[in-house]
Amino acid sequence: MDFMDMYRQPSRLYILVLNIATMLASIALFGLGIFVLANESSVLLESRALSWTLVVLGQLIMLVSILGCAGSLGRYKIVLATYGILLSLLVVFQLIIIIYASVRQDKVDNLMDQAWQNAFVNNQRTLQDLEIRLHCCGFSNMTDRAVPSNCHESPAFGFHTSCQKQLRHSFTRHEDMVIAMVTVVEILQLMALVTTMVLWSKLPHDDDIDAQYRTEHSQRLLRGLREDDQQERTYGSVNETH
């Protein structure tokens, strides 16, 4: 594509810039998901289900954004159409994630209680690390599945508050951040989708582009043949003169 098209059709530039922005956002989402999953203590501080979703979502956004960049620089409507369809599906998927994360916040205490019980049975060291990190003992109260059981009396701990409130705050803060990040990406993608529709409506049909290319190629070929024929005639005239 002639890059002067960027100036003749600014929508190409808008789509390119918006997709570069979503590519950068996808890296941030993917990195956040990996960071949470790699941290054992995050089982109670952040949502691991959402973290896995962020890993997958980050990769999907990256792939669709690359296609969007290709579509903004290309000449064929089929690329833009494919990008528009995939982007629409991605926008719907992200909307579902936003709704899911928002609804889950009403069930934080139950989720935290289940996660605490699971860690209490299978990995008490994680609970002990959390209690030290958050300066608390037990879940709903200082003796509720505390590690050690005398956590609030132990000289090594001696904390006099339960962990439930702090866990709820950390969990909801993580989900609020995820919702905010996905919402920003959603807005950028909606802008890119509208701009893509505008550009698609202005581009000629792919068959017309192919026909125009063949016509231009034939014209250049005929022009070259005429020039060669003229050169041969000129060369023949010179030889006859001599």
C-alpha positions as CSV (number, residue, x, y, z in Angstrom):
1,M,0.0,0.0,0.0
2,D,1.1,3.5,-0.8
3,F,1.6,5.2,2.6
4,M,0.2,8.4,1.1
5,D,-3.2,6.6,1.5
6,M,-2.8,7.3,5.2
7,Y,-3.2,11.0,4.4
8,R,-5.9,10.5,1.8
9,Q,-7.8,8.2,4.1
10,P,-7.2,9.2,7.7
11,S,-9.4,6.3,8.9
12,R,-6.5,4.0,8.0
13,L,-4.2,5.9,10.4
14,Y,-6.9,5.9,13.2
15,I,-7.3,2.1,12.9
16,L,-3.6,1.6,13.0
17,V,-3.0,3.8,16.0
18,L,-6.0,2.3,17.9
19,N,-4.7,-1.3,17.3
20,I,-1.2,-0.4,18.4
21,A,-2.8,0.9,21.6
22,T,-4.8,-2.3,22.1
23,M,-1.7,-4.4,21.4
24,L,0.1,-2.6,24.3
25,A,-3.0,-3.1,26.5
26,S,-3.0,-6.8,25.7
27,I,0.6,-7.1,26.9
28,A,-0.4,-5.4,30.2
29,L,-3.4,-7.8,30.6
30,F,-1.3,-10.8,29.8
31,G,1.4,-9.7,32.2
32,L,-1.1,-9.1,35.0
33,G,-2.6,-12.5,34.6
34,I,0.8,-14.3,34.6
35,F,1.9,-12.3,37.7
36,V,-1.1,-13.4,39.7
37,L,-0.9,-17.0,38.6
38,A,2.8,-17.2,39.4
39,N,2.2,-16.0,43.0
40,E,1.0,-18.8,45.3
41,S,-0.4,-16.4,47.9
42,S,-2.6,-14.7,45.3
43,V,-5.1,-17.6,45.6
44,L,-6.8,-15.5,48.3
45,L,-5.8,-12.0,47.3
46,E,-6.8,-12.0,43.6
47,S,-9.2,-14.0,41.4
48,R,-7.3,-16.8,39.7
49,A,-10.3,-17.5,37.4
50,L,-10.1,-13.9,36.1
51,S,-6.3,-14.1,35.9
52,W,-6.5,-17.1,33.5
53,T,-9.1,-15.2,31.6
54,L,-6.7,-12.3,31.3
55,V,-4.0,-14.5,29.9
56,V,-6.3,-15.9,27.2
57,L,-7.8,-12.5,26.5
58,G,-4.4,-10.8,26.2
59,Q,-3.4,-13.2,23.5
60,L,-6.7,-12.9,21.6
61,I,-6.5,-9.1,21.7
62,M,-2.9,-9.2,20.4
63,L,-3.9,-11.5,17.4
64,V,-6.9,-9.4,16.5
65,S,-4.9,-6.2,16.8
66,I,-2.2,-7.5,14.5
67,L,-5.0,-8.4,11.9
68,G,-6.4,-4.9,12.4
69,C,-3.0,-3.3,11.6
70,A,-2.7,-5.5,8.5
71,G,-6.2,-4.4,7.5
72,S,-5.5,-0.7,7.9
73,L,-2.5,-1.0,5.7
74,G,-4.0,-3.4,3.1
75,R,-6.1,-2.8,0.0
76,Y,-8.6,-5.7,0.3
77,K,-12.0,-5.4,2.0
78,I,-12.0,-9.1,3.0
79,V,-9.2,-8.4,5.5
80,L,-11.1,-5.5,7.1
81,A,-14.3,-7.6,7.1
82,T,-12.6,-10.5,8.9
83,Y,-11.0,-8.1,11.4
84,G,-14.4,-6.4,12.0
85,I,-16.2,-9.7,12.6
86,L,-13.5,-11.0,15.0
87,L,-13.3,-7.7,16.8
88,S,-17.1,-7.7,17.3
89,L,-16.9,-11.2,18.9
90,L,-14.1,-10.0,21.1
91,V,-16.0,-7.0,22.2
92,V,-18.9,-9.2,23.2
93,F,-16.6,-11.6,25.1
94,Q,-15.0,-8.7,27.0
95,L,-18.5,-7.4,27.9
96,I,-19.3,-10.8,29.4
97,I,-16.0,-10.6,31.4
98,I,-17.0,-7.2,32.8
99,I,-20.4,-8.3,33.8
100,Y,-19.1,-11.6,35.3
101,A,-16.5,-9.7,37.4
102,S,-19.0,-7.1,38.5
103,V,-21.6,-9.8,39.6
104,R,-18.9,-11.8,41.4
105,Q,-18.2,-8.9,43.8
106,D,-21.5,-9.6,45.6
107,K,-20.2,-13.1,46.4
108,V,-16.7,-12.2,47.6
109,D,-17.1,-13.4,51.1
110,N,-18.3,-16.9,50.0
111,L,-15.4,-17.1,47.5
112,M,-12.9,-16.1,50.1
113,D,-14.3,-18.6,52.7
114,Q,-14.0,-21.5,50.2
115,A,-10.5,-20.5,49.2
116,W,-9.4,-20.2,52.8
117,Q,-10.8,-23.6,53.6
118,N,-9.1,-25.1,50.6
119,A,-5.8,-23.6,51.7
120,F,-6.3,-24.6,55.3
121,V,-6.7,-28.2,54.2
122,N,-4.0,-28.4,51.5
123,N,-1.5,-25.6,52.0
124,Q,-1.4,-24.0,55.5
125,R,1.9,-22.4,54.8
126,T,0.1,-20.1,52.3
127,L,-2.3,-19.0,55.1
128,Q,0.6,-18.4,57.5
129,D,2.4,-16.2,54.9
130,L,-0.8,-14.3,54.3
131,E,-1.4,-13.7,58.0
132,I,2.1,-12.3,58.4
133,R,1.8,-10.2,55.3
134,L,-1.6,-8.8,56.3
135,H,-0.9,-8.7,60.1
136,C,-4.0,-10.7,60.9
137,C,-5.1,-14.1,62.3
138,G,-7.8,-16.4,61.1
139,F,-10.6,-15.7,58.6
140,S,-13.9,-14.4,60.0
141,N,-12.4,-14.1,63.5
142,M,-9.0,-14.6,65.1
143,T,-9.5,-18.3,65.9
144,D,-11.4,-19.3,62.7
145,R,-9.0,-21.7,60.9
146,A,-6.0,-19.7,62.1
147,V,-2.4,-20.9,61.4
148,P,-1.2,-21.6,64.0
149,S,-4.3,-22.1,66.0
150,N,-3.0,-19.7,68.7
151,C,-2.0,-17.2,66.1
152,H,-3.4,-14.2,68.1
153,E,-1.5,-15.3,71.2
154,S,1.7,-16.5,69.6
155,P,4.8,-14.2,70.2
156,A,5.7,-14.7,66.5
157,F,2.3,-13.4,65.3
158,G,0.2,-11.8,68.0
159,F,-2.1,-10.0,65.6
160,H,-5.5,-9.0,67.0
161,T,-7.7,-8.7,63.9
162,S,-9.1,-11.3,61.4
163,C,-8.2,-11.4,57.8
164,Q,-11.6,-11.4,56.1
165,K,-11.9,-7.6,55.7
166,Q,-8.4,-7.1,54.3
167,L,-8.8,-10.1,51.9
168,R,-12.1,-8.7,50.7
169,H,-10.5,-5.3,50.0
170,S,-7.6,-6.9,48.1
171,F,-9.8,-9.1,46.1
172,T,-12.3,-6.4,45.1
173,R,-9.4,-4.0,44.3
174,H,-7.9,-6.6,41.9
175,E,-11.3,-7.1,40.2
176,D,-11.9,-3.4,39.9
177,M,-8.6,-3.0,38.2
178,V,-9.4,-5.8,35.8
179,I,-12.8,-4.3,35.0
180,A,-11.2,-0.8,34.4
181,M,-8.5,-2.2,32.1
182,V,-10.9,-4.3,30.1
183,T,-13.3,-1.4,29.8
184,V,-10.6,0.9,28.4
185,V,-9.7,-1.7,25.9
186,E,-13.4,-2.2,25.0
187,I,-13.7,1.6,24.3
188,L,-10.7,1.6,22.1
189,Q,-12.0,-1.4,20.2
190,L,-15.4,0.1,19.7
191,M,-13.7,3.2,18.2
192,A,-11.7,1.0,16.0
193,L,-14.8,-1.0,14.9
194,V,-16.7,2.1,13.9
195,T,-13.7,3.5,12.0
196,T,-13.3,0.1,10.3
197,M,-16.9,0.2,9.1
198,V,-16.4,3.6,7.7
199,L,-13.2,2.6,5.9
200,W,-14.8,-0.6,4.6
201,S,-17.7,1.3,3.1
202,K,-15.3,3.6,1.2
203,L,-13.0,0.9,-0.2
204,P,-13.8,-0.5,-3.7
205,H,-14.8,-4.2,-4.0
206,D,-12.0,-6.7,-4.1
207,D,-13.0,-7.8,-7.6
208,D,-12.8,-4.2,-8.7
209,I,-9.3,-3.9,-7.2
210,D,-8.2,-7.0,-9.1
211,A,-9.7,-5.7,-12.3
212,Q,-8.0,-2.4,-11.9
213,Y,-4.7,-4.1,-11.2
214,R,-5.0,-6.2,-14.3
215,T,-6.0,-3.2,-16.4
216,E,-3.0,-1.2,-15.1
217,H,-0.7,-4.2,-15.7
218,S,-2.0,-4.6,-19.2
219,Q,-1.5,-0.9,-19.9
220,R,2.1,-0.9,-18.6
221,L,2.8,-4.0,-20.7
222,L,1.4,-2.4,-23.9
223,R,3.2,0.8,-23.2
224,G,6.4,-1.2,-22.8
225,L,5.8,-3.1,-26.1
226,R,5.2,0.2,-27.9
227,E,8.4,1.7,-26.6
228,D,10.3,-1.4,-27.6
229,D,8.8,-1.2,-31.1
230,Q,9.6,2.5,-31.4
231,Q,13.2,1.9,-30.4
232,E,13.5,-0.9,-33.0
233,R,12.1,1.4,-35.7
234,T,14.4,4.2,-34.7
235,Y,17.4,1.8,-34.7
236,G,16.3,0.5,-38.2
237,S,16.1,4.0,-39.6
238,V,19.5,4.9,-38.3
239,N,21.0,1.8,-40.0
240,E,19.2,2.6,-43.3
241,T,20.7,6.1,-43.2
242,H,24.2,4.7,-42.8
